Structure formats: C-alpha cells, structure tokens
C-alpha cells in the first residue's frame, strides 16, 4: 500500500516501521495491529476497510442500509428493514463526516480544482434558520460548513473551513475563480479569504430574475435575447450584445421588467471576467445540481434537530456520501467512471462505494 498508494499512509512510513503491539477487538473478534514509525516514533492503528470506524460493524453488513441514506431514507426505516436500531445507523452515518472533505475526496494536490462554485443552502437547526456554506469543484463537494447566519463574517468562517482543508493538502493552493449568485455577503467573504480570486457572477440567476417578472410571449422573447448575450464568443461580442439589449429594453420595456434587464446589463463587467478563464463556471448549475441532493436529504430528515456539532457532522457525511456514491447502471454502462470521486481522481480504491470511502478516509483524509 505504501508503494502503490502512499497518500493513504504517513509520509514517514517509507523510512521504516515496526510492530508496536496487537490486540483482539471484543466487538468484532478481529485482531488489530498498531505500527510504530521509526523516523518519528508515532503509533498508528491499522484497520481494514471491511470494518467501520470504531469497529461498530462489518462494512458489508451495513453498506446497503447506508447506501439508502443517499435518498434520505429515515433511520427508523433502515432499522425496520435491516435490523439493529435507528441510533446505530444514525451514528454510523455521522461517523462518515469526521474525515476532512477535501483530503478524503482529492487524493493528489494537482487534482485540486482551482475553478470553484459557492452558495449557501438554507436549513434549520432546532427550528432556527441556519445555512450550509457549500463549495463545489470538479463535480464534487469540497466544503460544507453549518453557519448561523448568511453574513459576511459567518460565511467567511464557513468557507474558510474549505480553504483550510485545501491548504492542508496543498499549502500554496490558490483558487483562480469562484462563481456565485448575487448575494453580496458570499462575494465579500471570498474576496476577504482569497483577495486574488476572481469572483464571477452567475448569469443564470440574472435571467431567472427577469423571467420571474413577466409571462407569456414577452418572457420567451426576453429569455432568447438574454441567452443570446450569454452565448457571445468573446468579451468584445458580449459587451456589444449587452449594449444592444439595453437599447432594445429602453425602447420596448417599462416598470420592473425594464429595471431587471438594466440590472443584468449593469453587471456586464462581472460577467465578462469569465472570458479570461475558459475553464471557469459562468453559471451556478454545477453547484445547483449537487445542492438539489442536499435539499432532498435535508427535507427527508426534516432538517437538523441535535447539537451544532451533530449538524456539522451530518452536513459533512451528506456531501462525502455524494462524492463516493456509485453512478446508476446506465451511467456506468456508457461512461468511464463509477462515481464522482473516480471522475475527479481517475481511479478508485475499491468497487464498493463504502469500502472506497473508508479507504480514501485513511488518517481522516489528512496528510501526515
């Protein structure tokens, strides 16, 4: 393992180790070993992927039950079908969230996406409004932090968790762009965290605001004109099409619809910067699709009910399960990848999604 997958073991392991001790687990009847690194004197437990963290159960015995959590199946229903009790599955699911999201999902620093998308998922904790500051890149969740409010300071702390994990993997990590909606606190938080990052305004949200203010033939016409602007091949053509849209709107529109179109035109520079980064996202579709999954699971579990710490673990478990969930049979049949993790990294450790996740989460996803 230390030769084929050195990212799963401590770096000092290559300089030799000795058997420190061994003991038999009462829970699983499994003999476990601990090794001691010669270079640092650190001691590590060696645990196979076919048992869960804390030796709670055999992986294959609970894999199918935890797989259903992707659709938010209640823990009580899992207990009814698969045995045990609801709290067992709740704790097993939460334990997935103890690993770092970035370190578990991205196994090579070179694969860490530099073009990101960010948004907040509204939720509730003990009937109080909270938000999950969510970061996405490369088709995977890279950050999910529960914050109490959508202010600049709170979001700075939430998105800062992603940045800290990313720089633990790659100390010199510098995202180039982040695509967000028009919420000012989101944009300000990123500009404070990464002053050099280019914040790209989502064009889709601007179009949706226009569509919400008109109906019928006018709505269809405005949609065509707005997306014609979006499809401009370069920055110069984009600016020209924006000017034409503004001129047409001044002649043909009035009221709230006119104001909303002018607002889209006023954001020309914030849209144009995307042309300087061909690989950057110009809309938040890439995060909206993933947040639909968040929304489904949160609604099924009626949001968060325990402590803030439990909510944080649940948010992290949720997104890590997405990153490692297997694609459907049709996608696997015609595609080359079996999961978002495999698509990002180009490989996977095991054909089973939970074995794959537990292997990737070696050392909590951290580099030691």
HELIX and SHEET records of a PDB file:
HELIX    1   1 UNK A    6  UNK A    8  5                                   3    
HELIX    2   2 UNK A   11  UNK A   15  5                                   5    
HELIX    3   3 UNK A   53  UNK A   55  5                                   3    
HELIX    4   4 UNK A   59  UNK A   67  1                                   9    
HELIX    5   5 UNK A   68  UNK A   71  5                                   4    
HELIX    6   6 UNK A   75  UNK A   82  1                                   8    
HELIX    7   7 UNK A   86  UNK A   95  1                                  10    
HELIX    8   8 UNK A   96  UNK A   98  5                                   3    
HELIX    9   9 UNK A  101  UNK A  105  1                                   5    
HELIX   10  10 UNK A  109  UNK A  111  5                                   3    
HELIX   11  11 UNK A  152  UNK A  169  1                                  18    
HELIX   12  12 UNK A  184  UNK A  193  1                                  10    
HELIX   13  13 UNK A  203  UNK A  211  1                                   9    
HELIX   14  14 UNK A  216  UNK A  230  1                                  15    
HELIX   15  15 UNK A  235  UNK A  252  1                                  18    
HELIX   16  16 UNK A  255  UNK A  266  1                                  12    
HELIX   17  17 UNK A  268  UNK A  272  1                                   5    
HELIX   18  18 UNK A  273  UNK A  276  5                                   4    
HELIX   19  19 UNK A  285  UNK A  300  1                                  16    
HELIX   20  20 UNK A  308  UNK A  324  1                                  17    
HELIX   21  21 UNK A  329  UNK A  334  1                                   6    
HELIX   22  22 UNK A  340  UNK A  345  1                                   6    
HELIX   23  23 UNK A  353  UNK A  360  1                                   8    
HELIX   24  24 UNK A  362  UNK A  365  5                                   4    
SHEET    1   A 3 UNK A  17  UNK A  24  0                                        
SHEET    2   A 3 UNK A  31  UNK A  37 -1                                        
SHEET    3   A 3 UNK A  43  UNK A  46 -1                                        
SHEET    1   B 5 UNK A 140  UNK A 147  0                                        
SHEET    2   B 5 UNK A 128  UNK A 137 -1                                        
SHEET    3   B 5 UNK A 115  UNK A 125 -1                                        
SHEET    4   B 5 UNK A 177  UNK A 180  1                                        
SHEET    5   B 5 UNK A 198  UNK A 201  1                                        
END                                                                             
